[in-house]
Amino acid sequence: MFEVNAHGVEWVLIGAGRAFVRAVIDGMEIEGVVSALEAERMRPVDLLELN
Amino acid sequence: MGAVRFARMILTLPVGAGLEAFTGRERELIAWLWSECVLKSRKREGRPFTLHSRYLQANYGRNYARFVQYLLNIQAVRLKPYANGHFYFDKHSRRFVLAACPGGVQEVEISERTKAAQLRKRGAQAAELCAAIEGGVHLLNVWPQLSIDADAANAYLDGLERRLNESGEIDLRPSRKGAASPRERLAFRRLSVSWFGFNGLSFNERTGRVYSPLTNLPRDLRPFLRLKGGGPLCLVDIRNSQPFVLAAMYAAATNDKGPLKAAAAGSFYEVVNARRPEMSRDEVKLDVLRSIYDSRLTPKCEGGLALVEAFPAFWDWVCRERSKAGPHLAIRMQKVEADWVLNVACALAKGGRFIASIHDAFLIDEARRDEVERALSAAGVARWGVGPSFGFESIFLGEGVRRAAPHLPSEGQNAERCLK
């Protein structure tokens, strides 16, 4: 099941302890891959920085 | 025929002693529970996963304990004790791991009735949605009308994978700065498709947003969505939605309507872009959002600096608001946006007419486009004295999909109509 963290960032484990993180901001799909631990705390601004 | 064929949901059911004691509907629920266990285990990469008795009761009814016991008896799953040796935590949670399933499995077709009932009550958070949004129950009720053609979507993904293996190229727009590799993005798409039928709506109290398999679904997989009844789907989105909401909050606080006018006309990013013509609109948009979501008083990116130049008083207000105690301005903005959009969605879903939201966009039957735009405008005018402008996207198979899966329909045609 996909998770949504407290900041509204969606994430899912994709293997080897890595998580695919994703957010839709103003119609823009922003995505990245981080560790599972980071995914739980990730804010949209962190995701924007990744991109 | 197409709609019926692709709407079918076939799950596997572990076979073993005692199966004959269950009715047809109970077997469907066991197959559903088993599939959920498999997916949970896959998500946890084979490590133990937890099932909570309240969750099980909410989703599988009062007989859930019999279903779990059956899976344990036939060794489809095993209990895994906690570190202290106990099998229960909190009297309600137990940890499971998948086992060998020695009796094998058989396929079970899930009836429309079971599928609709399960999707309505998916997740303990469904109740939160109903409690938080007036009319949230209408959104929950229409959700099961949407499904994904998993066969066609997987054929498309197979095509992408083949191409990736052969040439190292992939027909997906690259993620910016390579934040996710092609293989990771492909893996995510596989998960999005396989999870689609298993999840319903959930509500995030902090952002006020509704999340669903549709909000998880990458844009290039949208053509594989199917609406019960087979109408062509389209996406109506609010242009400049976040600047619009933020500028509306600003206008309400200061009576300066400059930024709001630009956002309502759908040209907020263009006005900022005019300050940095060497940048693309997408780069400016990303920088503007990054600056608003960040906490810096002076943006560190060019697009953010252009925002400050274009709307200096607006930027000052943004900085002041961000320094206030409580949730970050971006979260408050998301909440205002969600409240506006979801109230419209709930009203439009009354009477069982399909509508689903992707935060600032609506997936609807194409015939309802005008109705949705009118309702969103009216709600905007009622709140802020001005309505937004809209973007429109017909859901069909685009160039990338056709290259990867040439047997699928051609551009301009709705996938549902062509796959029949």
Interface residues (C-beta under 8 A of the other chain):
Chain A: M1 F2 V4 A6 H7 G8 E10 V12 L13 I14 G15 A16 G17 R18 F20 R22 V24 I25 D26 G27 M28 E29 I30 E31 G32 V33 R43 P44 V45 L48 E49 L50 N51
Chain B: L39 K40 K43 R44 E45 S175 R176 K177 A179 A180 S181 E184 R185 A187 F188 L191 W195 F198 N199 S202 N204 R206 T207 R209 Y211 P213 T215 N216 P218 R219 D237 N240 S241 Q242 P243 D282 K285 L286 L289 R290 Y293 D294 A330 I331 Q334 I358 H359 D360 A361 G391
